[in-house]
Amino acid sequence: MADKHNAETIITETQKRISSAFEVFDHESNKTVDVREIGTIIRSLGCFPSEADLHDIIAELEEEEPTGFVRYEKFLPTMTKILLERKFRPITEDLLLQAFEVLDQQKKGHLEPEELTRYLTQEGEPFTQEEMDEMLSAAVDPDKNVILYKDFVSMMTFDDTR
């Protein structure tokens, strides 16, 4: 019986988090949000899907005839399932640091902004110029004009204590 109560509590708390996040973007207070805000809402809940996964989620949430809005009653069960299944969890700090160390072939402890831009715009799921500009504004050490990736990794990892 305690397990069932515990599961219900977890579901209730999860749905409260989802409701709170959704309400921030429900500007008209009509239980809908702009479809363009879905990624931001999902990320605010500690999930980090790829762009392809995000498009799949949005396709699942949209109406038969897309309106540009997502209704809360469609968002809640989908997001509850995603959170309870712990999908799209953030990458760990250690793994992210290892990735930067692979890119830093000379083991300098830093990367040049041009190096990182080349890697992130030409490989895998490429960053847009706007995303690169935003990242570099946070990542580049203003005094040394390099990315001290150990500092940057600790700044950008998600504290998943929930």
Secondary structure, DSSP 8 states (H G I E B T S, - for coil): -HHHHHHHHHHHHHHHHHHHHHHHH-TTSSSEEEGGGHHHHHHHTT----HHHHHHHHHHHS-SS--SEEEHHHHHHHHHHHHHTTTT----HHHHHHHHHHH-TT--S-B-HHHHHHHHHHSSS---HHHHHHHHHHHB-TTTSSB-HHHHHHHHS-----
